[in-house]
Amino acid sequence: MENTIQILAISGSLREKSSNTALMKAIIGLSSADIQFTIYGGLGDLPHFNPDLDLDDGPSSVQGLRQQLKEAHGVLICTPEYGNGVPGVLKNALDWIVSSGEFMNKPTAVISASPTPMGGDKAHASLLLTLKMINAEIIEEGLMMIPHITLKLNKEGVITDSEMEQRLLAVLRALEQACR
Ligand SMILES: Cc1cc2nc3c(=O)[nH]c(=O)nc-3n(C[C@H](O)[C@H](O)[C@H](O)COP(=O)(O)O)c2cc1C
């Protein structure tokens, strides 16, 4: 469809039962038919960032990430916090984009979710620093830190907290608006 917005959704967790991946899928479930999401599944396959490999015909997995970002109108990131920071796999992916620039002016919503009361605030802040450095368009209304995620999303990945659901709908609206 001509009016369809393409969003690349990236979870910062490789864990099979990740709450962030489940949250990301729940958000996709809340979205309107005008938004088409692609879940990026290659995070764990990217090589460790090495500028020596960052050539025109660099690693094919990196080319794949760059292509998917290029094709997307916007990006949704849902991430946990590890060791008070951004998960290494997610930072690694962003490091591959510093030189190639696919995040430039790309509307980006950033959600961190954690079972702790802090909602992954340090990973959230650090991630924003990196995204700003690569000139992503950070959407103010698309920023969210979610504490106690395990109390708000059940084991089946269904949202059980109506306040969180309303906020997520606002994130989706802001992301859609920024992409149009
Ligand atoms: C090694 C390790 C370090 C962690 N560090 C943090 C942390 O700094 N802050 C935090 O909020 N949660 C931390 N956690 C808890 C994660 O938020 C929790 O495991 C969460 O479920 C991971 O996200 P996921 O469910 O999407 O995989 C840590 C967990 C592990 C295993």
The ligand as a MOL file (V3000), in Angstrom:
LIG
                    3D

  0  0  0     0  0            999 V3000
M  V30 BEGIN CTAB
M  V30 COUNTS 31 33 0 0 0
M  V30 BEGIN ATOM
M  V30 1 C 24.2460 -10.2180 33.5590 0
M  V30 2 C 22.9950 -9.4360 33.7990 0
M  V30 3 C 23.1010 -8.0830 34.0770 0
M  V30 4 C 21.9550 -7.3270 34.2790 0
M  V30 5 N 22.0720 -5.9950 34.5300 0
M  V30 6 C 20.9500 -5.2370 34.6690 0
M  V30 7 C 21.0380 -3.8270 34.8290 0
M  V30 8 O 22.1050 -3.2400 34.8760 0
M  V30 9 N 19.8720 -3.1300 34.9240 0
M  V30 10 C 18.6330 -3.7230 34.8640 0
M  V30 11 O 17.6310 -3.0450 34.9260 0
M  V30 12 N 18.5300 -5.0780 34.7200 0
M  V30 13 C 19.6480 -5.8260 34.6300 0
M  V30 14 N 19.5400 -7.1770 34.4510 0
M  V30 15 C 18.2240 -7.7980 34.4940 0
M  V30 16 C 17.5510 -7.7310 33.1320 0
M  V30 17 O 16.8350 -6.5220 33.0680 0
M  V30 18 C 16.5880 -8.9000 33.0120 0
M  V30 19 O 17.3170 -10.1070 32.9510 0
M  V30 20 C 15.6810 -8.7500 31.7840 0
M  V30 21 O 14.7290 -9.7670 31.8230 0
M  V30 22 C 16.4790 -8.8320 30.5050 0
M  V30 23 O 15.6770 -8.4310 29.4190 0
M  V30 24 P 14.9160 -9.4790 28.4820 0
M  V30 25 O 13.8360 -10.1220 29.3150 0
M  V30 26 O 14.3480 -8.6480 27.3940 0
M  V30 27 O 15.9170 -10.4860 28.0090 0
M  V30 28 C 20.6830 -7.9350 34.2330 0
M  V30 29 C 20.6140 -9.3150 33.9300 0
M  V30 30 C 21.7420 -10.0380 33.7010 0
M  V30 31 C 21.5950 -11.5040 33.3550 0
M  V30 END ATOM
M  V30 BEGIN BOND
M  V30 1 1 1 2
M  V30 2 1 2 3
M  V30 3 2 2 30
M  V30 4 2 3 4
M  V30 5 1 4 5
M  V30 6 1 4 28
M  V30 7 2 5 6
M  V30 8 1 6 7
M  V30 9 1 6 13
M  V30 10 2 7 8
M  V30 11 1 7 9
M  V30 12 1 9 10
M  V30 13 2 10 11
M  V30 14 1 10 12
M  V30 15 2 12 13
M  V30 16 1 13 14
M  V30 17 1 14 15
M  V30 18 1 14 28
M  V30 19 1 15 16
M  V30 20 1 16 17
M  V30 21 1 16 18
M  V30 22 1 18 19
M  V30 23 1 18 20
M  V30 24 1 20 21
M  V30 25 1 20 22
M  V30 26 1 22 23
M  V30 27 1 23 24
M  V30 28 2 24 25
M  V30 29 1 24 26
M  V30 30 1 24 27
M  V30 31 2 28 29
M  V30 32 1 29 30
M  V30 33 1 30 31
M  V30 END BOND
M  V30 END CTAB
M  END
